[in-house]
Structure formats: C-alpha cells, structure tokens
Amino acid sequence: MSNFKQAPHKLLVIPGPIEVHDSVLLANATPGTSHVSPAFVPVFGDCIRMLRKVLYAEKTGQPFLIAGSGTMGWDAAGANLIEAGDNAIVVDHGYFGAAFADCLETYGAKVTKITAPVGGIVSDEDLVAALKSQKVKLITITHVDTSTGVLAPAAHYSKLIKEHSPDTLIALDAVCSVASEEIRFDDWGLDIVISATQKGLGVPPGLSVVMASARALETLQNRKTPVPSYYINWNRWLPIMRAYEEGSAKYFATPPVQLIYALQVALKAITEESPSLEERFALHKKVSNHVKDELAKLGCGFVPLSRDIAANGMSAVKYPEGVSAAILPKLAALDVVVAGGLHKDIASTYFRVGHMGVTVTDASRGDIQKVLDAVKTVVTETKSA
Ligand SMILES: Cc1ncc(COP(=O)(O)O)c(C=O)c1O
C-alpha cells in the first residue's frame, strides 16, 4: 500500500470530470514506460477484458480504447458506420443528443432528430413512427443527457427498435452513464456504446472508450466507400486491440500509457472490489434519491419531468424561488464545485451536480453530506438576504 495522498482541493462534483481515487492518480504517475514493453501489454489487455464486464458485453463486444475524449466516440460511429446518404435517427434529449446529430451529419448522414420537450423523453409512438418512415442505418440514444439529467429508457427503446426495425444499428452514448447506470450490451442488443474515462469510471480525461458489436464490425467490413478518417478508422485499430488482448503489442498510434495504467486500477476496483457491479448501480440510485429528496426539501425542483427518467449519477437541479446562478461561486468558496445549466432554453434556471464514482461508493469521504450542507447554507443565506 502506498501512502500517496493527492493535494487538498475543492470537491469536484460537476457531472464529469469527477473526483479520482488516490490509487488511480498514483497509477497515472507510472514512470516512462514503452507502449510495447512486456510490462505494459498485460495492463492494456486487462483493461480491454474488464470493459466487457462493466458493460455486460461478453458475447460480441469489441472494445476500442483510443486516446481522445467522449466526443471522439461520436466520430468513431460516424466515420466507421455511416456512408454518405445513410439515414440516421437521433433520440434528442438535450445538448448532447443534438450535438451527436451534428457529428453524424459531418459524415454525410441524413439525420432525423426526434426532439423531446426539455426534461422529457421521446415517446414510443414518435420513435416507432420515425423508424417506420424510412430505412434507418443507425439510431442514437443518449443514455444520460448531461445537459438535462434525463435518463433514457435505453433497454425499452432497444426492444422497440428490434421489434420495428431490426436491421438498424443502435448507438448508446454512455459518456455520462457508464459505471453509474446499468448497461447490458449483449442483452439489449446494442451495436456501439460510446464513453470516456472521466465520469463514472473515475479516471482523468483522455481516453475514448467504445464497445462495438460483431454486427457493427460487419457493417464496417461491408462498406462500399472508404472510411473517411485516418485516426479513428477501426480497420487500423482492430489489430491493435486484438494484439494487446492476446498478449502482444502492435503499433498504430501511441496509446496514453499512464492513463491506461490508471484505468486498470479503476476497472479493477469496479469489477473486483466491493461494491459489486450490481451493488454499484443500486448505490448510485440510492444516493441519487437521497440527494434529490434533500434538495427538494430546500425548495429545489428538477429538470427531468419525473424521477423515473432522472439520471442516478447526476442531478439537474432547478434553483429555488429567489435563488440564481450567483450561488455557484459561493458554493465554490465553500470548496464545492458544481456546474451551471447547459441547455440553452433554460440554462439560467438550473445547476448540475454529479454524484458518481468514489463520491458515491466511498461514504467515508463524506462528499454527499458536504455538497448538501453547502447548498443548504448558500440557499438559506440567499433567501434571508
Ligand atoms: C452525454 C455526453 N456525451 C458526450 C460528451 C462529450 O464527451 P467529452 O467531453 O469527453 O468529449 C459528454 C461530455 O460531457 C456527455 O456528457
């Protein structure tokens, strides 16, 4: 056991990046190591295997771990799965859904956006009607739209899509849901799950985390036109991922070695330590309900229109009467860093709090109480001023 301790700092409870455990930060400080060294190869292989566990993707999932951020996963979907003129549907629950649509259009997709009212979700009727009106190559669902805190019923939507348009590839943007919400890649029949390291996985930013199905890889093989990207072309990365998983190194572009050491430590904690994966999801739900109940007592409302479509890893919190974004610097002065509103229609009316990763799984840190106490203090002071 090392006695490394990170520097004292303000508590980071935005909906990602999040607080990072000392052991993960220490692994990120691994000395200079060759990306093809025998020491590093099994570390990369481990990460690939453990990602399958986190996403319940043991049957057909092919992980891609590539330097980049969550956004690069959108590019991976666009470049590898879309050919110019293909129809795509975007289930739009906020800023991130709409931005994914822009990304797919960059690759020539004809995108139909189904936009939910702010804080709501797309109805089954609208989803089915859109699927039936055209031959759809790809549909995207943002599991948690970080701008609204809305949790999409991803399993339910996937079932509907399988029923009404079985050939359509299903993309789940899980940047703000991996490791805080249950995702069953195999059972739900997902084709691409897109994430990143800096949220539920509890690792510094810098790695794009993608899972692709056998069907997605077949789609890539059957393209009529070349992949319109050099760096995120899966044909270049597939041999690399397979080599590392099989215990040898292969080069296309240098992986972020230290981040992969850090990811290994985080994934081991998630897949092998207490709480178990199932318990982790239940704990996020329990803590989320507690946070939302306590904030409601202070007069706060929430952007999601009902609790059953509210994310468990974050809350999009409406300011109580008489309170505004002016409380955010006051919270920071109490060492609690939350995020402002992001959805352009309502940005000034709400703020966002993350409750993911160690903040949730390690109660001894006292993070949740610290956040609730700070919000209570500044809201009470503001109201009585
Ligand atoms: C749901 C969602 N998708 C995509 C992204 C983009 O990820 P990144 O900022 O890592 O590029 C974010 C970032 O917050 C997100 O919350």
The ligand as a MOL file (V3000), in Angstrom:
LIG
                    3D

  0  0  0     0  0            999 V3000
M  V30 BEGIN CTAB
M  V30 COUNTS 16 16 0 0 0
M  V30 BEGIN ATOM
M  V30 1 C -23.6200 12.5650 -22.7230 0
M  V30 2 C -22.3340 13.1160 -23.2180 0
M  V30 3 N -21.9260 12.7900 -24.4410 0
M  V30 4 C -20.7490 13.2240 -24.9310 0
M  V30 5 C -19.9350 14.0450 -24.2030 0
M  V30 6 C -18.6550 14.5180 -24.7710 0
M  V30 7 O -17.5910 13.9570 -24.0610 0
M  V30 8 P -16.1720 14.6740 -23.9760 0
M  V30 9 O -16.3800 15.9960 -23.3150 0
M  V30 10 O -15.3480 13.7210 -23.1860 0
M  V30 11 O -15.6820 14.8360 -25.3750 0
M  V30 12 C -20.3220 14.4250 -22.9140 0
M  V30 13 C -19.4820 15.3100 -22.0980 0
M  V30 14 O -19.8320 15.7580 -21.0420 0
M  V30 15 C -21.5370 13.9370 -22.4150 0
M  V30 16 O -21.9360 14.2520 -21.1820 0
M  V30 END ATOM
M  V30 BEGIN BOND
M  V30 1 1 1 2
M  V30 2 1 2 3
M  V30 3 2 2 15
M  V30 4 2 3 4
M  V30 5 1 4 5
M  V30 6 1 5 6
M  V30 7 2 5 12
M  V30 8 1 6 7
M  V30 9 1 7 8
M  V30 10 2 8 9
M  V30 11 1 8 10
M  V30 12 1 8 11
M  V30 13 1 12 13
M  V30 14 1 12 15
M  V30 15 2 13 14
M  V30 16 1 15 16
M  V30 END BOND
M  V30 END CTAB
M  END
